[in-house]
Amino acid sequence: MIAAYRPILSLLRGTAFLLAASGLHSLLLPLRGQAEGFSTAALGLMGTAWAGGFVAGCFFAPRLVRRAGHVRAFGTFAASGAIIALLTGLMIGEIIWIVLRAFTGFVMAGAFMVIESWLNEKATNENRGTVFGLYMMVTYASIMAGQMIVAFGDVMSASLFMVTGILFCLSLIPTAVSTASHPQPLQDVALDLKGLYANSPVASAGCLLVGVANGAWGTLGAVYGSRIGISTAEIALMMSLVVVAGAALQMPVGRISDRTDRRFVLAAASAIAALVGILIFLVAPRAGWLVIAMTAAYGALAYALYSLAVAHANDHAKPEDFVKISGGLLLLYGFGTMIGPVIGAALMGSMRPESLFLATALAHLILAVYTLLRIRRRAPVPIEDREAFMTLPSERGVTPEAVRLDPRTPEQDG
């Protein structure tokens, strides 16, 4: 059994370093930018630029991989990530960082697509669920580990940028020395908005709105923590626990949705997430432990919503359309993460730091109301005809290649 999983474990080691580098860099930049006096608009645009680059990478990276091959393409993406990380440490400036974040998003999309297609190639129909579960575990653990590195360094020095570059370089070693055969060429990505909406209006609107909320928090959460005066270690813990809380609540919420109309669960979770966000805005906590506790409660609900929306869409989709529907929803989520930081930055720039949660609450309230309205327009899918709920890591970009690794994908050759 160990021998059968050895190639997969090697790829997961590369994934761990890649995600740790991404988690560290994504938290380091807003903290350093805040310390350097960057405008709120510029800090928000860095998140928008990353999301835009990531979505562009999903469309264009497959062509690069087909031309260069998986190993060389992944080496190029990882090396580019390291170069960009080092450049952000060398050149401190709003405009240059926004541009570099767009390139980071692009190379991360390409790197993820290579790893996910490789994992998909090595997984069999019998162990696909195990491989998918391992991939989710590595995703959550690595993001948290990367973010926590910030707590042990000085954001005003160049050392953390160097550590980020080292982690990017470490990520390419497992694939560079691998003797495993190359996967099949990456498939081109397409977005059929009309088809997505016809399949499930709630899921389409939901993924876009959840992207708005998660994009705002993911980009500006560290800025919020810095502006209310909690320590760098507390900010790192806050950002990490939001991820962990979201991962922990996904499965119990998903299991409840397996037993009833998922839309009721989606509406309720959205409404409660909005209420928690409004509560944070009104209470305006300043003690580190209270900020961490309240944001973790927010994250537990906010980061369960994407998986619920995708599960609802797949309840309505034909098995042969699973990849197309799930991949399209991922792209809608990506478009939402481009919008959210702009809204959040505008509110934070004109009001107090907690107004970030007004941006997230607005998106969640719109989703809750729209979902309740749609419940009256369409009957739920019978429970016996549904696919089982699966968790998805919405706190970082997921490419359409990850959908093919999902055990709910129709049977395919491993």
C-alpha positions in Angstrom: 0.0 0.0 0.0 2.8 2.4 0.9 4.5 1.7 -2.5 1.2 2.5 -4.3 1.0 5.9 -2.6 4.7 6.8 -2.8 4.3 8.9 -6.1 1.3 10.6 -4.6 3.1 11.4 -1.4 6.0 12.9 -3.3 3.6 15.2 -5.2 1.9 16.2 -1.9 5.3 17.2 -0.5 5.7 19.6 -3.3 2.1 20.8 -2.8 2.8 21.4 0.9 5.8 23.7 0.2 3.9 25.5 -2.6 0.9 26.2 -0.4 3.1 27.2 2.6 4.9 29.7 0.3 1.6 31.1 -0.9 0.1 31.3 2.6 3.2 33.1 3.9 3.4 35.5 1.0 -0.3 36.4 1.0 -0.2 37.3 4.7 3.2 39.0 4.6 2.3 41.5 1.8 -0.7 43.2 3.4 1.1 43.4 6.8 4.2 45.0 5.2 2.1 47.2 2.9 0.2 48.4 6.0 3.4 49.1 7.8 4.8 51.0 4.8 1.7 53.2 4.6 0.1 51.8 1.5 -3.4 53.1 0.8 -6.4 50.9 1.6 -7.3 51.0 -2.1 -3.8 49.7 -3.1 -4.0 46.9 -0.5 -7.4 45.9 -1.9 -6.2 46.0 -5.5 -3.4 43.5 -4.6 -6.1 41.0 -3.8 -8.0 41.8 -7.0 -4.8 41.5 -9.0 -4.0 38.1 -7.6 -7.5 36.8 -8.3 -7.4 38.2 -11.8 -4.1 36.5 -12.4 -5.4 33.3 -11.0 -8.5 33.2 -13.2 -6.3 34.1 -16.3 -4.0 31.3 -15.4 -6.8 28.8 -15.4 -7.6 29.8 -19.0 -4.0 30.1 -20.4 -1.8 27.9 -18.3 -2.9 24.6 -20.0 -1.5 25.9 -23.3 1.9 26.6 -21.7 1.9 23.2 -20.1 1.1 21.4 -23.3 4.0 23.3 -25.0 6.6 22.7 -22.3 5.5 19.6 -20.6 4.5 19.1 -16.9 7.9 19.0 -15.3 9.4 22.0 -17.1 6.2 24.0 -16.8 5.9 23.3 -13.1 9.6 24.3 -12.6 8.9 27.5 -14.5 5.9 28.3 -12.4 7.6 27.6 -9.0 10.8 29.4 -10.0 8.7 32.4 -11.1 6.9 32.4 -7.8 10.3 32.5 -6.0 11.5 35.3 -8.2 8.3 37.3 -7.6 8.5 36.8 -3.8 12.1 38.1 -3.8 11.2 41.0 -6.0 8.5 42.1 -3.6 11.1 42.2 -0.9 13.5 44.2 -3.0 11.1 46.7 -4.6 8.6 48.2 -2.1 5.9 50.1 -3.8 2.1 50.0 -4.3 2.1 49.8 -8.1 4.9 47.2 -8.5 3.3 45.0 -5.8 -0.1 45.1 -7.5 1.5 44.1 -10.8 3.6 41.4 -9.2 0.5 40.0 -7.4 -1.2 39.5 -10.7 1.8 37.5 -11.9 1.8 35.5 -8.7 -1.9 34.6 -9.2 -1.1 33.4 -12.7 1.9 31.2 -11.8 0.0 29.7 -8.8 -2.9 28.7 -11.0 -0.5 27.0 -13.4 1.4 25.3 -10.6 -1.8 24.0 -9.0 -3.1 22.7 -12.3 0.0 20.7 -12.9 0.0 19.2 -9.5 -3.7 18.5 -9.5 -3.6 16.8 -13.0 -0.6 14.8 -11.8 -2.5 13.6 -8.7 -5.5 12.8 -10.9 -3.3 10.7 -13.1 -1.8 8.7 -10.2 -5.1 8.2 -8.4 -7.2 5.2 -9.3 -11.0 4.9 -9.2 -10.6 2.8 -6.0 -8.4 5.3 -4.1 -9.6 8.6 -5.5 -11.5 9.5 -2.4 -8.4 8.9 -0.2 -6.2 10.9 -2.5 -8.7 13.8 -2.6 -8.9 13.7 1.2 -5.1 13.7 1.6 -5.0 16.7 -0.8 -7.5 18.6 1.3 -5.6 17.9 4.5 -2.3 19.0 3.0 -4.0 22.2 1.7 -5.4 23.2 5.1 -2.3 22.3 7.1 0.2 24.0 4.6 -1.8 27.2 4.4 -1.9 27.5 8.2 1.8 26.6 8.5 2.8 29.2 6.0 0.7 31.9 7.7 2.1 31.1 11.1 5.7 31.6 9.9 4.9 35.3 9.9 4.5 35.2 13.7 8.2 34.2 14.1 9.7 36.9 11.8 9.9 40.6 11.3 7.6 41.8 8.6 9.9 44.9 8.1 12.9 42.8 7.2 13.7 41.0 4.0 14.0 37.6 5.8 10.4 36.5 5.4 10.5 37.3 1.6 13.6 35.1 1.4 11.9 32.3 3.3 9.0 32.5 0.8 11.4 32.2 -2.1 13.0 29.1 -0.4 9.7 27.4 0.0 8.8 28.0 -3.6 12.1 26.5 -4.7 11.6 23.5 -2.4 8.2 22.8 -4.0 9.8 22.0 -7.3 12.3 19.4 -6.0 9.8 16.4 -5.7 8.6 16.8 -9.3 12.0 17.6 -10.7 13.5 14.4 -9.4 10.5 12.2 -10.1 10.7 9.4 -12.6 7.0 9.0 -12.8 5.4 9.3 -16.3 3.8 12.5 -17.3 0.1 13.0 -17.0 -2.2 13.6 -19.9 -2.2 17.2 -21.3 -4.3 19.7 -19.4 -7.7 20.3 -20.8 -8.8 23.8 -21.9 -11.1 25.7 -19.5 -14.4 27.1 -20.7 -17.0 29.2 -18.9 -20.7 28.7 -19.9 -22.5 31.3 -17.8 -25.9 30.6 -19.4 -25.5 26.8 -18.7 -24.4 27.4 -15.2 -27.4 29.6 -14.4 -29.8 27.3 -16.1 -28.5 24.4 -14.0 -28.7 26.2 -10.7 -29.3 29.9 -10.2 -28.7 29.7 -6.5 -25.3 28.0 -6.9 -24.2 30.4 -9.6 -25.1 33.5 -7.6 -23.9 31.9 -4.5 -20.4 31.1 -5.7 -20.0 34.7 -7.1 -21.2 36.3 -3.8 -19.2 33.9 -1.6 -16.2 34.9 -3.7 -16.9 38.5 -3.0 -17.0 38.0 0.8 -14.1 35.6 0.9 -12.0 37.8 -1.4 -12.6 40.8 0.8 -11.7 38.9 4.0 -8.8 37.0 2.5 -7.1 40.1 1.2 -7.9 42.6 3.9 -8.3 40.5 7.1 -4.6 41.0 8.0 -5.0 44.8 7.4 -8.0 44.8 9.7 -6.0 43.1 12.4 -3.1 45.5 12.0 -5.3 48.6 12.2 -7.1 47.6 15.3 -3.7 47.0 17.0 -3.4 43.3 17.7 0.1 41.8 17.4 1.5 40.1 14.3 1.4 36.7 16.0 -2.3 37.3 16.9 -3.0 38.3 13.2 -1.3 35.1 12.0 -3.3 33.0 14.4 -6.5 34.8 13.5 -6.0 34.2 9.8 -5.1 30.6 10.4 -8.0 29.8 12.7 -10.5 31.2 10.2 -9.2 28.6 7.7 -9.3 25.8 10.3 -12.8 26.8 11.6 -14.1 26.8 8.1 -12.7 23.4 7.4 -14.0 22.0 10.6 -17.6 23.1 10.1 -17.9 22.1 6.4 -18.5 18.5 7.1 -21.2 18.8 9.8 -23.0 21.5 7.9 -22.7 19.4 4.7 -24.1 16.4 6.4 -27.1 18.4 7.6 -27.7 19.6 4.0 -27.6 15.9 2.8 -30.8 15.4 4.9 -32.8 18.4 3.8 -33.1 21.0 1.1 -29.5 22.3 0.8 -30.9 25.8 0.1 -32.3 26.1 3.6 -28.9 25.3 5.0 -27.2 27.7 2.6 -29.6 30.5 3.4 -29.3 29.9 7.2 -25.5 29.7 7.1 -25.3 32.9 5.0 -27.6 34.8 7.3 -25.7 33.8 10.4 -22.4 34.7 8.8 -23.9 38.1 8.0 -25.1 38.5 11.6 -21.7 37.6 12.9 -20.0 40.1 10.6 -22.5 42.8 11.7 -21.8 41.9 15.3 -18.1 42.3 14.9 -18.7 45.7 13.3 -20.9 46.8 16.2 -18.9 45.4 19.0 -15.5 46.5 17.5 -13.4 44.1 19.7 -9.9 45.1 20.5 -8.6 42.4 22.8 -6.7 39.9 20.8 -8.4 36.8 22.2 -11.9 38.2 21.5 -11.0 39.3 17.9 -9.6 35.8 17.2 -12.7 34.1 18.7 -15.2 36.3 16.8 -13.4 36.0 13.5 -13.1 32.2 13.9 -16.9 32.1 14.4 -17.2 34.1 11.2 -14.9 31.9 9.2 -16.6 28.7 10.4 -19.7 29.8 8.6 -18.3 31.9 5.7 -16.0 29.2 4.5 -18.7 26.5 4.5 -20.8 28.3 2.0 -18.9 27.6 -1.2 -19.0 23.8 -0.7 -22.7 24.0 0.0 -23.3 25.9 -3.2 -21.3 23.5 -5.3 -23.0 20.5 -3.8 -26.4 22.1 -4.6 -25.3 22.6 -8.2 -24.1 19.1 -8.6 -27.5 17.8 -7.2 -29.0 19.2 -10.4 -26.2 18.3 -12.8 -26.0 15.2 -14.9 -23.0 13.0 -14.1 -21.3 13.8 -17.4 -21.6 17.5 -16.7 -20.0 17.3 -13.2 -16.6 18.6 -14.4 -18.1 21.4 -16.5 -20.4 22.6 -13.8 -18.0 22.5 -10.9 -15.2 24.0 -13.0 -17.5 26.9 -14.1 -18.5 27.6 -10.5 -14.8 27.8 -9.5 -14.3 30.5 -12.1 -17.4 32.4 -10.9 -15.9 32.2 -7.4 -12.7 33.6 -8.8 -14.5 36.5 -10.4 -16.1 37.2 -7.0 -12.7 37.3 -5.3 -11.7 40.0 -7.8 -14.7 42.2 -6.7 -14.6 41.7 -3.0 -11.3 43.4 -2.1 -12.4 46.5 -4.0 -15.6 46.8 -2.0 -13.9 46.0 1.3 -11.1 48.5 0.7 -13.6 51.2 -0.2 -15.5 50.7 3.0 -12.4 50.4 5.2 -11.0 53.6 3.6 -14.1 55.7 4.3 -15.0 54.2 7.7 -13.3 52.2 10.5 -11.5 48.9 10.1 -14.5 46.8 11.1 -16.4 48.0 8.1 -14.6 45.2 6.2 -17.4 43.0 7.8 -20.1 45.2 6.3 -18.8 44.2 2.9 -18.9 40.5 3.7 -22.3 40.9 5.5 -23.7 42.6 2.4 -22.7 39.7 0.1 -24.0 37.1 2.6 -27.3 38.9 3.1 -27.9 39.1 -0.6 -27.2 35.4 -0.9 -29.5 34.5 1.9 -32.4 36.5 0.5 -31.9 35.3 -3.0 -31.8 31.7 -1.9 -35.0 32.0 0.1 -36.7 33.6 -3.0 -35.5 30.7 -5.2 -36.8 28.1 -2.8 -40.3 29.2 -3.7 -39.6 28.9 -7.5 -38.1 25.4 -7.7 -38.6 22.1 -5.9 -35.7 20.5 -4.1 -33.9 17.4 -5.6 -35.1 14.3 -3.8 -32.6 13.1 -1.2 -32.1 9.7 -2.8 -31.0 11.4 -6.1 -28.3 13.6 -4.6 -24.6 13.2 -4.5 -22.9 13.1 -1.0 -21.5 16.4 0.2 -17.7 16.9 -0.2 -15.5 19.6 1.4 -13.7 22.0 -0.8 -10.9 24.4 0.1 -12.4 27.8 -0.9 -9.9 29.9 1.1 -7.4 29.6 -1.7 -8.0 29.3 -5.4 -8.9 25.9 -6.7 -8.4 25.1 -10.3 -10.8 23.1 -12.6 -8.2 20.3 -12.5 -9.0 19.7 -8.9 -12.6 18.9 -9.9 -11.3 15.9 -11.9 -9.7 14.6 -8.8 -13.0 14.8 -6.8 -14.3 11.3 -6.2 -17.7 12.4 -7.4 -16.3 12.8 -10.9 -17.6 10.0 -13.2 -15.4 7.0 -13.4 -12.2 7.5 -15.4 -9.0 5.8 -16.1 -6.4 6.5 -13.4 
